[in-house]
């Protein structure tokens, strides 16, 4: 995650979840210049009729930070990303993240996740991601 001759590097973490629900992201890094608009792709497979997709950003030496979730025709953004520069809308089986007016601070690893389909006994399927200060980052169901 670095700036190379005023070009910004946005890495897309390849991730694939096994089971009925999964997301697939391209493995290539994206290089762009300040002020550019970039789109990071994410396709997904789910048995849900109304899926919910999440985008996260992880900067160097930091934990993943929740950016937004997209469902139906809506997108809810975390307070840190309450700006028109970040947008993601579900389009069929993809949920591309569009970043406008690119800034140096946007250099990071971006990844998406799909809310999983859970069947059967769910009592043991709750886990938490924790920050370094031992506060909950995100509940995983």
Rosetta constraint file for C-alpha pairs under 8 A:
AtomPair CA 1 CA 9 HARMONIC 5.94 0.50
AtomPair CA 1 CA 10 HARMONIC 7.03 0.50
AtomPair CA 1 CA 11 HARMONIC 7.32 0.50
AtomPair CA 1 CA 59 HARMONIC 7.51 0.50
AtomPair CA 1 CA 60 HARMONIC 6.52 0.50
AtomPair CA 1 CA 107 HARMONIC 6.05 0.50
AtomPair CA 1 CA 108 HARMONIC 5.78 0.50
AtomPair CA 1 CA 109 HARMONIC 7.54 0.50
AtomPair CA 2 CA 8 HARMONIC 6.60 0.50
AtomPair CA 2 CA 9 HARMONIC 5.99 0.50
AtomPair CA 2 CA 107 HARMONIC 6.76 0.50
AtomPair CA 3 CA 7 HARMONIC 5.57 0.50
AtomPair CA 3 CA 8 HARMONIC 4.86 0.50
AtomPair CA 3 CA 9 HARMONIC 6.39 0.50
AtomPair CA 3 CA 104 HARMONIC 7.41 0.50
AtomPair CA 3 CA 107 HARMONIC 7.70 0.50
AtomPair CA 4 CA 8 HARMONIC 6.47 0.50
AtomPair CA 4 CA 9 HARMONIC 7.71 0.50
AtomPair CA 6 CA 33 HARMONIC 6.39 0.50
AtomPair CA 6 CA 34 HARMONIC 7.29 0.50
AtomPair CA 7 CA 31 HARMONIC 6.15 0.50
AtomPair CA 7 CA 32 HARMONIC 5.38 0.50
AtomPair CA 7 CA 33 HARMONIC 4.75 0.50
AtomPair CA 7 CA 34 HARMONIC 7.18 0.50
AtomPair CA 8 CA 31 HARMONIC 5.55 0.50
AtomPair CA 8 CA 32 HARMONIC 5.32 0.50
AtomPair CA 8 CA 33 HARMONIC 5.91 0.50
AtomPair CA 8 CA 34 HARMONIC 7.31 0.50
AtomPair CA 8 CA 104 HARMONIC 6.39 0.50
AtomPair CA 8 CA 106 HARMONIC 7.93 0.50
AtomPair CA 8 CA 107 HARMONIC 5.88 0.50
AtomPair CA 9 CA 29 HARMONIC 6.77 0.50
AtomPair CA 9 CA 30 HARMONIC 5.84 0.50
AtomPair CA 9 CA 31 HARMONIC 4.84 0.50
AtomPair CA 9 CA 32 HARMONIC 6.80 0.50
AtomPair CA 9 CA 107 HARMONIC 5.44 0.50
AtomPair CA 9 CA 108 HARMONIC 7.12 0.50
AtomPair CA 10 CA 29 HARMONIC 6.01 0.50
AtomPair CA 10 CA 30 HARMONIC 5.15 0.50
AtomPair CA 10 CA 31 HARMONIC 6.42 0.50
AtomPair CA 10 CA 106 HARMONIC 7.39 0.50
AtomPair CA 10 CA 107 HARMONIC 5.09 0.50
AtomPair CA 10 CA 108 HARMONIC 5.21 0.50
AtomPair CA 10 CA 109 HARMONIC 5.92 0.50
AtomPair CA 10 CA 110 HARMONIC 7.25 0.50
AtomPair CA 11 CA 28 HARMONIC 7.30 0.50
AtomPair CA 11 CA 29 HARMONIC 4.68 0.50
AtomPair CA 11 CA 30 HARMONIC 6.24 0.50
AtomPair CA 11 CA 107 HARMONIC 7.85 0.50
AtomPair CA 11 CA 108 HARMONIC 6.09 0.50
AtomPair CA 11 CA 109 HARMONIC 4.43 0.50
AtomPair CA 11 CA 110 HARMONIC 6.25 0.50
AtomPair CA 12 CA 25 HARMONIC 6.83 0.50
AtomPair CA 12 CA 26 HARMONIC 6.74 0.50
AtomPair CA 12 CA 27 HARMONIC 6.19 0.50
AtomPair CA 12 CA 28 HARMONIC 6.87 0.50
AtomPair CA 12 CA 29 HARMONIC 6.15 0.50
AtomPair CA 12 CA 30 HARMONIC 7.74 0.50
AtomPair CA 12 CA 40 HARMONIC 7.43 0.50
AtomPair CA 12 CA 109 HARMONIC 5.44 0.50
AtomPair CA 12 CA 110 HARMONIC 5.09 0.50
AtomPair CA 12 CA 111 HARMONIC 5.98 0.50
AtomPair CA 13 CA 25 HARMONIC 6.94 0.50
AtomPair CA 13 CA 26 HARMONIC 7.82 0.50
AtomPair CA 13 CA 27 HARMONIC 6.59 0.50
AtomPair CA 13 CA 109 HARMONIC 6.27 0.50
AtomPair CA 13 CA 110 HARMONIC 6.32 0.50
AtomPair CA 13 CA 111 HARMONIC 5.58 0.50
AtomPair CA 14 CA 24 HARMONIC 6.62 0.50
AtomPair CA 14 CA 25 HARMONIC 5.12 0.50
AtomPair CA 14 CA 26 HARMONIC 6.26 0.50
AtomPair CA 14 CA 27 HARMONIC 5.45 0.50
AtomPair CA 14 CA 111 HARMONIC 7.58 0.50
AtomPair CA 15 CA 23 HARMONIC 6.55 0.50
AtomPair CA 15 CA 24 HARMONIC 5.95 0.50
AtomPair CA 15 CA 25 HARMONIC 6.46 0.50
AtomPair CA 15 CA 111 HARMONIC 7.60 0.50
AtomPair CA 16 CA 22 HARMONIC 5.58 0.50
AtomPair CA 16 CA 23 HARMONIC 5.36 0.50
AtomPair CA 16 CA 24 HARMONIC 5.63 0.50
AtomPair CA 17 CA 21 HARMONIC 6.70 0.50
AtomPair CA 17 CA 22 HARMONIC 4.63 0.50
AtomPair CA 17 CA 23 HARMONIC 6.56 0.50
AtomPair CA 18 CA 22 HARMONIC 6.32 0.50
AtomPair CA 20 CA 45 HARMONIC 7.40 0.50
AtomPair CA 20 CA 46 HARMONIC 6.03 0.50
AtomPair CA 20 CA 47 HARMONIC 6.70 0.50
AtomPair CA 20 CA 116 HARMONIC 7.80 0.50
AtomPair CA 20 CA 117 HARMONIC 7.04 0.50
AtomPair CA 21 CA 44 HARMONIC 7.42 0.50
AtomPair CA 21 CA 45 HARMONIC 5.40 0.50
AtomPair CA 21 CA 46 HARMONIC 4.40 0.50
AtomPair CA 21 CA 47 HARMONIC 6.95 0.50
AtomPair CA 21 CA 114 HARMONIC 6.93 0.50
AtomPair CA 21 CA 115 HARMONIC 7.88 0.50
AtomPair CA 21 CA 116 HARMONIC 5.65 0.50
AtomPair CA 21 CA 117 HARMONIC 6.59 0.50
AtomPair CA 22 CA 44 HARMONIC 5.60 0.50
AtomPair CA 22 CA 45 HARMONIC 5.30 0.50
AtomPair CA 22 CA 46 HARMONIC 6.66 0.50
AtomPair CA 22 CA 113 HARMONIC 7.66 0.50
AtomPair CA 22 CA 114 HARMONIC 6.59 0.50
AtomPair CA 23 CA 42 HARMONIC 6.66 0.50
AtomPair CA 23 CA 43 HARMONIC 5.66 0.50
AtomPair CA 23 CA 44 HARMONIC 4.19 0.50
AtomPair CA 23 CA 45 HARMONIC 6.40 0.50
AtomPair CA 23 CA 112 HARMONIC 7.09 0.50
AtomPair CA 23 CA 113 HARMONIC 6.22 0.50
AtomPair CA 23 CA 114 HARMONIC 6.54 0.50
AtomPair CA 24 CA 42 HARMONIC 5.80 0.50
AtomPair CA 24 CA 43 HARMONIC 5.29 0.50
AtomPair CA 24 CA 44 HARMONIC 6.09 0.50
AtomPair CA 25 CA 41 HARMONIC 6.17 0.50
AtomPair CA 25 CA 42 HARMONIC 4.79 0.50
AtomPair CA 25 CA 43 HARMONIC 6.54 0.50
AtomPair CA 25 CA 111 HARMONIC 7.61 0.50
AtomPair CA 25 CA 112 HARMONIC 7.90 0.50
AtomPair CA 26 CA 41 HARMONIC 6.86 0.50
AtomPair CA 26 CA 42 HARMONIC 7.42 0.50
AtomPair CA 32 CA 36 HARMONIC 6.41 0.50
AtomPair CA 32 CA 38 HARMONIC 7.32 0.50
AtomPair CA 32 CA 102 HARMONIC 7.92 0.50
AtomPair CA 33 CA 102 HARMONIC 7.07 0.50
AtomPair CA 34 CA 101 HARMONIC 6.89 0.50
AtomPair CA 34 CA 102 HARMONIC 5.05 0.50
AtomPair CA 34 CA 103 HARMONIC 5.41 0.50
AtomPair CA 34 CA 104 HARMONIC 6.89 0.50
AtomPair CA 35 CA 100 HARMONIC 7.14 0.50
AtomPair CA 35 CA 101 HARMONIC 4.04 0.50
AtomPair CA 35 CA 102 HARMONIC 4.59 0.50
AtomPair CA 35 CA 103 HARMONIC 6.60 0.50
AtomPair CA 36 CA 100 HARMONIC 6.35 0.50
AtomPair CA 36 CA 101 HARMONIC 5.35 0.50
AtomPair CA 36 CA 102 HARMONIC 5.24 0.50
AtomPair CA 37 CA 98 HARMONIC 7.13 0.50
AtomPair CA 37 CA 99 HARMONIC 5.62 0.50
AtomPair CA 37 CA 100 HARMONIC 4.26 0.50
AtomPair CA 37 CA 101 HARMONIC 5.83 0.50
AtomPair CA 37 CA 102 HARMONIC 6.21 0.50
AtomPair CA 38 CA 98 HARMONIC 5.82 0.50
AtomPair CA 38 CA 99 HARMONIC 5.35 0.50
AtomPair CA 38 CA 100 HARMONIC 6.55 0.50
AtomPair CA 38 CA 102 HARMONIC 7.69 0.50
AtomPair CA 39 CA 96 HARMONIC 6.24 0.50
AtomPair CA 39 CA 97 HARMONIC 5.46 0.50
AtomPair CA 39 CA 98 HARMONIC 4.39 0.50
AtomPair CA 39 CA 99 HARMONIC 6.30 0.50
AtomPair CA 40 CA 96 HARMONIC 5.49 0.50
AtomPair CA 40 CA 97 HARMONIC 5.06 0.50
AtomPair CA 40 CA 98 HARMONIC 6.49 0.50
AtomPair CA 41 CA 94 HARMONIC 7.31 0.50
AtomPair CA 41 CA 95 HARMONIC 6.86 0.50
AtomPair CA 41 CA 96 HARMONIC 4.51 0.50
AtomPair CA 41 CA 97 HARMONIC 6.53 0.50
AtomPair CA 42 CA 94 HARMONIC 5.56 0.50
AtomPair CA 42 CA 95 HARMONIC 5.52 0.50
AtomPair CA 42 CA 96 HARMONIC 5.54 0.50
AtomPair CA 42 CA 97 HARMONIC 7.85 0.50
AtomPair CA 42 CA 112 HARMONIC 6.69 0.50
AtomPair CA 43 CA 93 HARMONIC 5.65 0.50
AtomPair CA 43 CA 94 HARMONIC 4.10 0.50
AtomPair CA 43 CA 95 HARMONIC 6.34 0.50
AtomPair CA 43 CA 96 HARMONIC 7.88 0.50
AtomPair CA 44 CA 93 HARMONIC 5.54 0.50
AtomPair CA 44 CA 94 HARMONIC 5.98 0.50
AtomPair CA 44 CA 95 HARMONIC 7.89 0.50
AtomPair CA 44 CA 114 HARMONIC 7.19 0.50
AtomPair CA 45 CA 93 HARMONIC 6.80 0.50
AtomPair CA 46 CA 51 HARMONIC 7.17 0.50
AtomPair CA 46 CA 114 HARMONIC 7.88 0.50
AtomPair CA 46 CA 116 HARMONIC 7.52 0.50
AtomPair CA 46 CA 117 HARMONIC 7.25 0.50
AtomPair CA 47 CA 117 HARMONIC 6.83 0.50
AtomPair CA 48 CA 117 HARMONIC 6.58 0.50
AtomPair CA 50 CA 71 HARMONIC 6.96 0.50
AtomPair CA 50 CA 72 HARMONIC 6.44 0.50
AtomPair CA 51 CA 71 HARMONIC 6.11 0.50
AtomPair CA 51 CA 72 HARMONIC 7.49 0.50
AtomPair CA 51 CA 114 HARMONIC 7.30 0.50
AtomPair CA 51 CA 115 HARMONIC 6.87 0.50
AtomPair CA 52 CA 69 HARMONIC 6.69 0.50
AtomPair CA 52 CA 70 HARMONIC 5.71 0.50
AtomPair CA 52 CA 71 HARMONIC 4.69 0.50
AtomPair CA 52 CA 72 HARMONIC 7.81 0.50
AtomPair CA 52 CA 114 HARMONIC 6.04 0.50
AtomPair CA 52 CA 115 HARMONIC 5.46 0.50
AtomPair CA 53 CA 69 HARMONIC 5.46 0.50
AtomPair CA 53 CA 70 HARMONIC 5.19 0.50
AtomPair CA 53 CA 71 HARMONIC 6.53 0.50
AtomPair CA 53 CA 90 HARMONIC 7.90 0.50
AtomPair CA 53 CA 95 HARMONIC 7.25 0.50
AtomPair CA 53 CA 112 HARMONIC 6.94 0.50
AtomPair CA 53 CA 113 HARMONIC 5.73 0.50
AtomPair CA 53 CA 114 HARMONIC 4.54 0.50
AtomPair CA 53 CA 115 HARMONIC 6.17 0.50
AtomPair CA 54 CA 66 HARMONIC 7.63 0.50
AtomPair CA 54 CA 67 HARMONIC 7.48 0.50
AtomPair CA 54 CA 68 HARMONIC 5.77 0.50
AtomPair CA 54 CA 69 HARMONIC 4.29 0.50
AtomPair CA 54 CA 70 HARMONIC 6.38 0.50
AtomPair CA 54 CA 112 HARMONIC 5.35 0.50
AtomPair CA 54 CA 113 HARMONIC 5.06 0.50
AtomPair CA 54 CA 114 HARMONIC 6.22 0.50
AtomPair CA 54 CA 115 HARMONIC 7.68 0.50
AtomPair CA 55 CA 66 HARMONIC 6.45 0.50
AtomPair CA 55 CA 67 HARMONIC 5.49 0.50
AtomPair CA 55 CA 68 HARMONIC 5.52 0.50
AtomPair CA 55 CA 69 HARMONIC 6.40 0.50
AtomPair CA 55 CA 97 HARMONIC 7.69 0.50
AtomPair CA 55 CA 110 HARMONIC 7.11 0.50
AtomPair CA 55 CA 111 HARMONIC 5.78 0.50
AtomPair CA 55 CA 112 HARMONIC 4.33 0.50
AtomPair CA 55 CA 113 HARMONIC 6.48 0.50
AtomPair CA 56 CA 64 HARMONIC 6.00 0.50
AtomPair CA 56 CA 65 HARMONIC 5.37 0.50
AtomPair CA 56 CA 66 HARMONIC 4.57 0.50
AtomPair CA 56 CA 67 HARMONIC 5.09 0.50
AtomPair CA 56 CA 68 HARMONIC 7.29 0.50
AtomPair CA 56 CA 110 HARMONIC 5.72 0.50
AtomPair CA 56 CA 111 HARMONIC 5.41 0.50
AtomPair CA 56 CA 112 HARMONIC 6.14 0.50
AtomPair CA 57 CA 64 HARMONIC 5.47 0.50
AtomPair CA 57 CA 65 HARMONIC 5.26 0.50
AtomPair CA 57 CA 66 HARMONIC 6.65 0.50
AtomPair CA 57 CA 67 HARMONIC 6.63 0.50
AtomPair CA 57 CA 108 HARMONIC 6.40 0.50
AtomPair CA 57 CA 109 HARMONIC 5.75 0.50
AtomPair CA 57 CA 110 HARMONIC 4.57 0.50
AtomPair CA 57 CA 111 HARMONIC 6.59 0.50
AtomPair CA 58 CA 62 HARMONIC 6.23 0.50
AtomPair CA 58 CA 63 HARMONIC 5.85 0.50
AtomPair CA 58 CA 64 HARMONIC 4.27 0.50
AtomPair CA 58 CA 65 HARMONIC 6.06 0.50
AtomPair CA 58 CA 108 HARMONIC 5.65 0.50
AtomPair CA 58 CA 109 HARMONIC 5.09 0.50
AtomPair CA 58 CA 110 HARMONIC 6.32 0.50
AtomPair CA 59 CA 63 HARMONIC 7.29 0.50
AtomPair CA 59 CA 64 HARMONIC 7.40 0.50
AtomPair CA 59 CA 107 HARMONIC 7.19 0.50
AtomPair CA 59 CA 108 HARMONIC 4.64 0.50
AtomPair CA 59 CA 109 HARMONIC 6.29 0.50
AtomPair CA 60 CA 108 HARMONIC 6.90 0.50
AtomPair CA 63 CA 131 HARMONIC 6.83 0.50
AtomPair CA 65 CA 137 HARMONIC 7.67 0.50
AtomPair CA 66 CA 78 HARMONIC 6.65 0.50
AtomPair CA 66 CA 138 HARMONIC 7.90 0.50
AtomPair CA 67 CA 77 HARMONIC 5.92 0.50
AtomPair CA 67 CA 78 HARMONIC 5.33 0.50
AtomPair CA 67 CA 80 HARMONIC 7.47 0.50
AtomPair CA 67 CA 81 HARMONIC 6.09 0.50
AtomPair CA 68 CA 75 HARMONIC 6.71 0.50
AtomPair CA 68 CA 76 HARMONIC 5.47 0.50
AtomPair CA 68 CA 77 HARMONIC 4.16 0.50
AtomPair CA 68 CA 78 HARMONIC 5.71 0.50
AtomPair CA 68 CA 81 HARMONIC 7.63 0.50
AtomPair CA 68 CA 88 HARMONIC 7.91 0.50
AtomPair CA 69 CA 75 HARMONIC 5.58 0.50
AtomPair CA 69 CA 76 HARMONIC 5.38 0.50
AtomPair CA 69 CA 77 HARMONIC 6.58 0.50
AtomPair CA 69 CA 88 HARMONIC 7.98 0.50
AtomPair CA 70 CA 74 HARMONIC 5.81 0.50
AtomPair CA 70 CA 75 HARMONIC 4.30 0.50
AtomPair CA 70 CA 76 HARMONIC 6.52 0.50
AtomPair CA 70 CA 88 HARMONIC 6.50 0.50
AtomPair CA 70 CA 89 HARMONIC 5.89 0.50
AtomPair CA 70 CA 90 HARMONIC 6.54 0.50
AtomPair CA 70 CA 95 HARMONIC 7.83 0.50
AtomPair CA 71 CA 75 HARMONIC 6.35 0.50
AtomPair CA 71 CA 89 HARMONIC 7.53 0.50
AtomPair CA 71 CA 90 HARMONIC 6.75 0.50
AtomPair CA 72 CA 90 HARMONIC 7.04 0.50
AtomPair CA 73 CA 89 HARMONIC 6.98 0.50
AtomPair CA 73 CA 90 HARMONIC 7.39 0.50
AtomPair CA 74 CA 89 HARMONIC 7.26 0.50
AtomPair CA 75 CA 87 HARMONIC 7.72 0.50
AtomPair CA 75 CA 88 HARMONIC 6.91 0.50
AtomPair CA 75 CA 89 HARMONIC 6.82 0.50
AtomPair CA 77 CA 81 HARMONIC 5.89 0.50
AtomPair CA 77 CA 82 HARMONIC 5.85 0.50
AtomPair CA 78 CA 82 HARMONIC 6.43 0.50
AtomPair CA 81 CA 86 HARMONIC 6.80 0.50
AtomPair CA 82 CA 86 HARMONIC 7.95 0.50
AtomPair CA 84 CA 100 HARMONIC 7.88 0.50
AtomPair CA 85 CA 98 HARMONIC 7.63 0.50
AtomPair CA 85 CA 99 HARMONIC 5.38 0.50
AtomPair CA 85 CA 100 HARMONIC 4.66 0.50
AtomPair CA 85 CA 101 HARMONIC 6.55 0.50
AtomPair CA 86 CA 97 HARMONIC 7.12 0.50
AtomPair CA 86 CA 98 HARMONIC 5.82 0.50
AtomPair CA 86 CA 99 HARMONIC 4.86 0.50
AtomPair CA 86 CA 100 HARMONIC 6.67 0.50
AtomPair CA 87 CA 97 HARMONIC 5.83 0.50
AtomPair CA 87 CA 98 HARMONIC 5.21 0.50
AtomPair CA 87 CA 99 HARMONIC 6.72 0.50
AtomPair CA 88 CA 95 HARMONIC 6.04 0.50
AtomPair CA 88 CA 96 HARMONIC 5.67 0.50
AtomPair CA 88 CA 97 HARMONIC 4.61 0.50
AtomPair CA 88 CA 98 HARMONIC 6.15 0.50
AtomPair CA 89 CA 95 HARMONIC 5.52 0.50
AtomPair CA 89 CA 96 HARMONIC 6.79 0.50
AtomPair CA 89 CA 97 HARMONIC 7.64 0.50
AtomPair CA 90 CA 94 HARMONIC 5.80 0.50
AtomPair CA 90 CA 95 HARMONIC 4.43 0.50
AtomPair CA 90 CA 96 HARMONIC 7.40 0.50
AtomPair CA 91 CA 95 HARMONIC 6.00 0.50
AtomPair CA 102 CA 106 HARMONIC 6.59 0.50
AtomPair CA 103 CA 107 HARMONIC 7.71 0.50
AtomPair CA 115 CA 141 HARMONIC 7.81 0.50
AtomPair CA 116 CA 141 HARMONIC 7.33 0.50
AtomPair CA 118 CA 122 HARMONIC 7.05 0.50
AtomPair CA 122 CA 126 HARMONIC 7.59 0.50
AtomPair CA 125 CA 141 HARMONIC 5.95 0.50
AtomPair CA 126 CA 139 HARMONIC 7.31 0.50
AtomPair CA 126 CA 140 HARMONIC 5.93 0.50
AtomPair CA 126 CA 141 HARMONIC 4.89 0.50
AtomPair CA 127 CA 139 HARMONIC 6.15 0.50
AtomPair CA 127 CA 140 HARMONIC 5.15 0.50
AtomPair CA 127 CA 141 HARMONIC 6.56 0.50
AtomPair CA 128 CA 136 HARMONIC 6.53 0.50
AtomPair CA 128 CA 137 HARMONIC 7.33 0.50
AtomPair CA 128 CA 138 HARMONIC 5.97 0.50
AtomPair CA 128 CA 139 HARMONIC 4.65 0.50
AtomPair CA 128 CA 140 HARMONIC 5.69 0.50
AtomPair CA 129 CA 136 HARMONIC 6.07 0.50
AtomPair CA 129 CA 137 HARMONIC 5.35 0.50
AtomPair CA 129 CA 138 HARMONIC 5.34 0.50
AtomPair CA 129 CA 139 HARMONIC 6.39 0.50
AtomPair CA 129 CA 140 HARMONIC 7.30 0.50
AtomPair CA 130 CA 134 HARMONIC 5.68 0.50
AtomPair CA 130 CA 135 HARMONIC 5.75 0.50
AtomPair CA 130 CA 136 HARMONIC 4.68 0.50
AtomPair CA 130 CA 137 HARMONIC 5.10 0.50
AtomPair CA 130 CA 138 HARMONIC 7.29 0.50
AtomPair CA 131 CA 135 HARMONIC 5.45 0.50
AtomPair CA 131 CA 136 HARMONIC 6.13 0.50
AtomPair CA 131 CA 137 HARMONIC 5.64 0.50
